[in-house]
Amino acid sequence: MLNGIRIIEIEGLGPGPFAAMHLADLGADVVTIHRKGGAVTPGMPERSLLDRGKRSIELDLKDPQDLKTALALIAKADALIEGFRPGVMEKLGLGPKTCHDLNPQLVYGRMTGWGQDSPLSSVAGHDLNYIALSGALWYASPPDQIPQTPATLVGDVGGGALYLVTGILAGLINARATGQGTVVDAAIYDGSAHMMNLLMTMRQTGNLSETRGQSMLDGPHWSRCYTCADGGYISVQCLEPKFYATFLGLLGLSDDPQFLNQFDRQHWPELTRRLARIFAEKPRDHWADLFSGTDACVAPVLSPGQAKDHPMNRRQTWQKMNGSLQAAAAPRFSNQDWQAKPSPTRGEHTQQILTELDHSRESPASSG
């Protein structure tokens, strides 16, 4: 879908590389500028799956000649992605003004936690900090437990990378229509707060309380996970009465008067305890089989490896590609089949990219 779009990514961590991977998955030509002689980030592989489908060039942006090469790449790009603290790109000589002087249509994507201009813009932070301060972490666990979310999903990826991708795509459309580029200020703090708006609609009807455990989705016995006899987990979220009725029927609780008051908050704690005892009697797969294919809105909690082996994965969402377990591109398109491309080694395409730049600089006369 993005064939013909060139993205320059300045090597960074987490949400920036994820956003660039997503754009590469969609067909963009993503060129990553890796630090020349830079070491692999601790805990990360030599070939990161976040680099799949990209091309890599190694440059030292503090070296005048390499900086000139970076500017030449940016001059012919449609968009740029960087994830440094505010002011760093300007100090390198690669700030928005410099880049827009070279390439007025450039969409300049900036990925940070706190935003370019905020009271905390110069302060370090990570995924959990950003979503804690934005409000997105508040409902992340049962009321008697410390708030915790799957690492990176709500902040770095959901509130960060995907909002950066949205901003870049919107900027590309606008640039094609107007000839004018823009700066995308994608802050994880902003994006994770924005994602709360679906929940905030419930506040309009009194179904979202700031007291944890008293809201429509974070307090009921029918909206949580339970521990099974084998230590596995089962998820339950049958919000609509007809689905709740199916759930009760399969558990043999349709005639229990206490369970019939689905939305009576005073009964939620006791009904939670009762369901906890029921689910603890059998292993996870027993419950998964019981509810499979029904509208009870119950599903087992699987690890990524278990998800790969589940019948639902006939969609090939989880795949073993290039030796690594990873998820395929999303969303899908009716006229395209996506195939994973390998991740490059650092600097693998340096000579290729430099040759392309040399050819693009040649005039028709000199090339003849």
C-alpha positions as CSV (number, residue, x, y, z in Angstrom):
1,M,0.0,0.0,0.0
2,L,2.9,2.4,0.6
3,N,5.0,1.3,-2.4
4,G,7.0,4.3,-3.5
5,I,7.1,6.0,-0.1
6,R,10.6,6.5,1.4
7,I,11.0,6.7,5.1
8,I,14.3,7.6,6.8
9,E,14.5,6.3,10.4
10,I,17.2,7.5,12.8
11,E,18.1,4.6,15.0
12,G,16.3,4.7,18.3
13,L,14.6,2.5,20.9
14,G,11.1,1.0,21.2
15,P,8.3,2.9,19.6
16,G,10.3,4.6,16.9
17,P,11.6,1.3,15.4
18,F,8.2,-0.2,15.8
19,A,6.5,2.6,13.9
20,A,9.1,2.2,11.1
21,M,8.6,-1.5,11.1
22,H,4.8,-1.0,10.7
23,L,5.4,1.3,7.8
24,A,7.8,-1.2,6.2
25,D,5.1,-3.9,6.7
26,L,2.8,-1.7,4.7
27,G,5.3,-1.5,1.8
28,A,7.3,1.7,2.5
29,D,11.0,1.7,1.7
30,V,12.4,2.3,5.2
31,V,16.1,3.2,5.4
32,T,17.4,3.0,9.0
33,I,20.4,5.1,9.8
34,H,22.3,3.0,12.4
35,R,25.1,4.5,14.5
36,K,28.4,3.6,12.9
37,G,30.2,1.3,15.2
38,G,27.3,1.3,17.6
39,A,26.8,-1.7,19.9
40,V,23.6,-3.7,20.0
41,T,21.3,-2.5,22.7
42,P,21.5,-4.8,25.8
43,G,18.8,-7.5,25.6
44,M,18.2,-7.0,21.9
45,P,19.3,-9.4,19.1
46,E,21.8,-8.6,16.4
47,R,19.0,-8.8,13.8
48,S,15.9,-7.3,15.5
49,L,12.6,-8.3,14.1
50,L,11.6,-4.6,14.4
51,D,14.0,-4.0,11.5
52,R,12.3,-6.5,9.2
53,G,11.8,-5.2,5.7
54,K,14.1,-2.2,6.3
55,R,17.4,-1.3,4.7
56,S,20.4,-0.3,6.9
57,I,23.1,2.2,6.5
58,E,25.7,3.0,9.2
59,L,26.6,6.7,9.7
60,D,28.3,8.8,12.3
61,L,26.0,11.8,12.5
62,K,28.8,13.8,14.2
63,D,31.0,13.3,11.2
64,P,30.6,16.1,8.6
65,Q,30.7,13.8,5.6
66,D,28.3,11.3,7.1
67,L,26.0,14.2,8.2
68,K,26.0,15.3,4.6
69,T,25.0,11.8,3.5
70,A,22.1,11.8,6.0
71,L,20.9,15.2,4.7
72,A,21.1,13.9,1.1
73,L,18.9,10.9,2.1
74,I,16.4,13.2,3.9
75,A,16.3,15.5,0.9
76,K,14.7,12.7,-1.2
77,A,12.6,11.2,1.5
78,D,8.8,11.4,2.1
79,A,9.1,11.2,5.9
80,L,11.6,10.9,8.8
81,I,11.3,9.2,12.2
82,E,13.4,10.2,15.2
83,G,13.0,9.4,18.9
84,F,15.5,11.5,20.7
85,R,14.9,13.9,23.5
86,P,13.8,17.4,22.3
87,G,16.7,19.4,21.0
88,V,19.0,16.5,20.1
89,M,18.3,16.5,16.4
90,E,18.7,20.2,16.3
91,K,22.2,19.9,17.9
92,L,23.1,17.3,15.3
93,G,22.1,19.7,12.5
94,L,19.0,17.6,11.5
95,G,16.2,19.6,13.1
96,P,12.9,20.3,11.3
97,K,13.9,23.7,9.9
98,T,17.1,22.4,8.4
99,C,15.3,19.4,6.9
100,H,12.3,21.4,5.6
101,D,14.7,23.9,3.9
102,L,16.0,20.9,2.0
103,N,12.7,19.1,1.5
104,P,9.6,21.3,2.1
105,Q,7.2,18.3,1.7
106,L,8.9,16.2,4.4
107,V,6.8,14.7,7.1
108,Y,9.0,15.0,10.2
109,G,7.9,12.4,12.8
110,R,9.0,12.9,16.4
111,M,8.5,10.2,18.9
112,T,8.8,11.0,22.6
113,G,7.3,10.1,25.9
114,W,6.4,13.6,27.2
115,G,6.1,15.6,24.0
116,Q,8.3,18.3,22.4
117,D,7.1,21.1,24.7
118,S,5.9,20.1,28.1
119,P,7.0,20.5,31.8
120,L,8.7,17.1,31.5
121,S,9.9,17.2,28.0
122,S,13.6,17.0,29.0
123,V,13.1,14.3,31.7
124,A,13.7,10.6,31.2
125,G,10.9,8.1,31.4
126,H,9.6,4.8,30.2
127,D,6.4,3.2,29.1
128,L,5.0,2.6,32.6
129,N,5.8,6.2,33.7
130,Y,4.0,7.8,30.7
131,I,0.8,5.8,31.0
132,A,0.8,6.3,34.8
133,L,0.7,10.1,34.5
134,S,-1.7,10.1,31.6
135,G,-4.4,8.1,33.4
136,A,-4.1,5.1,31.1
137,L,-2.7,2.8,33.9
138,W,-5.4,3.5,36.4
139,Y,-7.8,0.6,35.5
140,A,-5.0,-1.8,34.6
141,S,-5.7,-4.4,37.3
142,P,-8.3,-5.6,39.9
143,P,-8.8,-3.1,42.7
144,D,-6.9,-5.1,45.3
145,Q,-3.8,-5.4,43.1
146,I,-1.0,-3.0,42.0
147,P,-1.7,-1.5,38.5
148,Q,0.3,-3.3,35.9
149,T,-0.1,-3.8,32.1
150,P,1.8,-5.9,29.6
151,A,5.1,-4.1,29.0
152,T,5.1,-1.6,26.1
153,L,1.7,-2.4,24.7
154,V,-0.4,0.5,26.1
155,G,2.3,3.1,26.1
156,D,5.2,2.5,23.7
157,V,3.2,0.8,21.0
158,G,-0.5,1.8,21.4
159,G,-0.1,5.3,22.6
160,G,3.2,5.9,20.9
161,A,4.2,4.0,17.7
162,L,0.7,3.7,16.3
163,Y,-0.1,7.4,16.9
164,L,3.2,8.3,15.2
165,V,2.2,6.1,12.2
166,T,-1.2,7.8,12.1
167,G,0.4,11.2,12.1
168,I,2.9,10.3,9.4
169,L,0.2,8.9,7.1
170,A,-2.0,12.0,7.7
171,G,1.0,14.2,7.0
172,L,1.8,12.3,3.8
173,I,-1.7,12.8,2.5
174,N,-1.6,16.5,3.3
175,A,1.8,16.9,1.8
176,R,0.6,15.4,-1.5
177,A,-2.4,17.7,-1.5
178,T,-0.6,20.9,-0.5
179,G,3.1,20.4,-1.2
180,Q,3.7,21.3,2.4
181,G,5.4,19.1,5.0
182,T,4.7,19.1,8.7
183,V,6.2,18.1,12.1
184,V,4.4,15.3,13.9
185,D,4.7,15.6,17.7
186,A,3.8,12.1,18.8
187,A,3.9,11.8,22.6
188,I,3.2,8.6,24.4
189,Y,1.6,10.6,27.2
190,D,-0.9,12.1,24.7
191,G,-1.6,9.0,22.8
192,S,-2.2,6.8,25.8
193,A,-4.6,9.4,27.2
194,H,-6.4,9.6,23.9
195,M,-7.0,5.9,23.9
196,M,-9.0,6.4,27.2
197,N,-11.8,8.2,25.3
198,L,-13.7,5.0,24.7
199,L,-13.8,4.4,28.5
200,M,-14.5,8.0,29.1
201,T,-17.8,7.6,27.2
202,M,-18.9,5.4,30.1
203,R,-18.2,8.2,32.5
204,Q,-20.9,10.2,30.7
205,T,-23.5,7.6,32.0
206,G,-22.0,7.1,35.4
207,N,-20.4,3.7,34.6
208,L,-16.8,4.8,35.0
209,S,-15.8,5.5,38.6
210,E,-12.4,6.8,39.7
211,T,-12.7,4.3,42.5
212,R,-11.0,1.2,41.1
213,G,-13.3,-1.9,41.0
214,Q,-16.5,0.1,40.8
215,S,-16.7,0.7,37.0
216,M,-18.6,-1.3,34.4
217,L,-15.5,-3.1,33.1
218,D,-13.1,-3.3,36.0
219,G,-15.3,-4.4,38.9
220,P,-17.9,-7.1,37.8
221,H,-17.5,-10.8,38.2
222,W,-18.2,-11.1,34.5
223,S,-15.2,-8.9,33.4
224,R,-12.0,-10.4,34.7
225,C,-9.6,-13.3,34.6
226,Y,-9.7,-16.4,36.9
227,T,-7.1,-18.9,37.9
228,C,-7.8,-22.5,37.0
229,A,-6.9,-25.8,38.7
230,D,-3.7,-26.2,36.7
231,G,-2.5,-22.7,37.3
232,G,-3.7,-21.5,33.9
233,Y,-6.0,-18.6,33.4
234,I,-9.4,-18.0,31.8
235,S,-10.8,-14.6,30.7
236,V,-14.4,-13.7,31.1
237,Q,-16.1,-10.5,29.7
238,C,-19.8,-11.1,28.9
239,L,-21.0,-7.6,29.1
240,E,-24.3,-7.9,27.1
241,P,-27.2,-9.6,29.0
242,K,-27.7,-12.2,26.2
243,F,-24.0,-13.2,26.4
244,Y,-24.1,-13.2,30.2
245,A,-27.1,-15.6,30.0
246,T,-25.2,-17.9,27.8
247,F,-22.3,-17.8,30.2
248,L,-24.5,-18.7,33.2
249,G,-26.2,-21.4,31.2
250,L,-23.0,-23.2,30.4
251,L,-22.0,-23.1,34.1
252,G,-25.4,-24.3,35.3
253,L,-26.1,-21.0,37.1
254,S,-29.1,-19.8,35.1
255,D,-31.5,-20.3,38.0
256,D,-29.2,-18.9,40.7
257,P,-31.0,-15.7,41.9
258,Q,-27.8,-14.0,43.0
259,F,-26.2,-14.3,39.6
260,L,-29.3,-13.0,37.8
261,N,-28.6,-9.4,39.1
262,Q,-25.8,-8.9,36.6
263,F,-25.4,-5.1,37.1
264,D,-25.9,-5.0,40.9
265,R,-22.6,-3.7,42.2
266,Q,-23.1,-4.8,45.8
267,H,-23.1,-8.5,44.6
268,W,-20.0,-8.3,42.4
269,P,-17.4,-9.1,45.1
270,E,-19.2,-12.2,46.4
271,L,-20.0,-13.4,42.9
272,T,-16.4,-13.0,41.9
273,R,-15.4,-15.2,44.8
274,R,-17.9,-17.8,43.8
275,L,-16.7,-17.9,40.2
276,A,-13.1,-18.0,41.4
277,R,-14.0,-21.2,43.4
278,I,-15.8,-22.7,40.3
279,F,-13.0,-22.0,37.9
280,A,-10.4,-23.3,40.4
281,E,-12.0,-26.8,40.2
282,K,-11.0,-27.6,36.6
283,P,-7.9,-27.0,34.4
284,R,-7.8,-24.2,31.9
285,D,-8.4,-26.4,28.9
286,H,-11.5,-27.9,30.4
287,W,-13.1,-24.4,30.5
288,A,-11.7,-23.5,27.1
289,D,-13.4,-26.6,25.6
290,L,-16.7,-25.9,27.5
291,F,-17.0,-22.3,26.2
292,S,-15.4,-22.8,22.7
293,G,-17.6,-21.7,19.8
294,T,-20.2,-20.1,22.1
295,D,-21.3,-16.5,22.7
296,A,-20.3,-16.6,26.3
297,C,-17.3,-14.4,25.7
298,V,-14.8,-16.6,27.4
299,A,-11.3,-17.4,26.2
300,P,-8.2,-19.0,27.7
301,V,-5.2,-16.7,28.4
302,L,-2.4,-17.9,26.2
303,S,1.3,-17.2,25.8
304,P,2.5,-16.1,22.4
305,G,3.8,-19.6,21.8
306,Q,0.5,-21.2,22.8
307,A,-1.4,-18.7,20.6
308,K,0.7,-19.9,17.6
309,D,-0.5,-23.4,18.2
310,H,-4.2,-22.6,18.8
311,P,-6.7,-23.3,16.0
312,M,-7.5,-19.5,15.8
313,N,-4.0,-19.2,14.3
314,R,-5.2,-20.6,11.0
315,R,-5.1,-16.9,10.1
316,Q,-1.3,-17.2,10.5
317,T,-1.2,-14.2,12.7
318,W,1.7,-15.8,14.7
319,Q,4.4,-17.2,12.5
320,K,7.9,-18.6,12.9
321,M,9.7,-16.4,10.4
322,N,13.5,-16.1,9.8
323,G,14.0,-18.2,12.9
324,S,11.9,-15.9,15.2
325,L,8.4,-16.1,16.5
326,Q,6.7,-12.9,15.5
327,A,3.3,-11.6,14.5
328,A,2.4,-10.9,10.9
329,A,1.6,-7.5,9.5
330,A,-1.7,-5.9,10.3
331,P,-4.2,-4.9,9.0
332,R,-4.7,-7.1,6.0
333,F,-5.7,-6.0,2.5
334,S,-7.9,-7.8,0.0
335,N,-5.5,-7.4,-2.9
336,Q,-2.2,-8.2,-1.2
337,D,-0.5,-11.2,0.4
338,W,2.2,-10.2,3.0
339,Q,5.4,-12.1,3.3
340,A,8.0,-11.4,6.0
341,K,11.2,-9.9,4.9
342,P,14.5,-10.5,6.7
343,S,16.0,-8.0,9.1
344,P,19.3,-6.6,8.0
345,T,22.6,-6.6,9.9
346,R,23.8,-3.1,10.9
347,G,25.0,-1.3,7.8
348,E,24.2,-4.2,5.4
349,H,22.9,-1.8,2.7
350,T,25.4,1.0,3.2
351,Q,27.2,0.7,-0.1
352,Q,23.9,0.1,-2.0
353,I,22.4,3.2,-0.6
354,L,25.5,5.3,-1.2
355,T,25.5,4.1,-4.8
356,E,21.9,5.1,-5.2
357,L,22.7,8.6,-3.8
358,D,25.7,9.0,-6.2
359,H,23.4,8.0,-9.2
360,S,20.7,10.4,-8.1
361,R,23.3,13.3,-8.0
362,E,24.5,12.6,-11.5
363,S,23.2,14.9,-14.2
364,P,22.1,13.4,-17.6
365,A,25.2,14.9,-19.2
366,S,27.7,13.5,-16.7
367,S,26.1,10.1,-16.6
368,G,26.4,9.8,-20.4
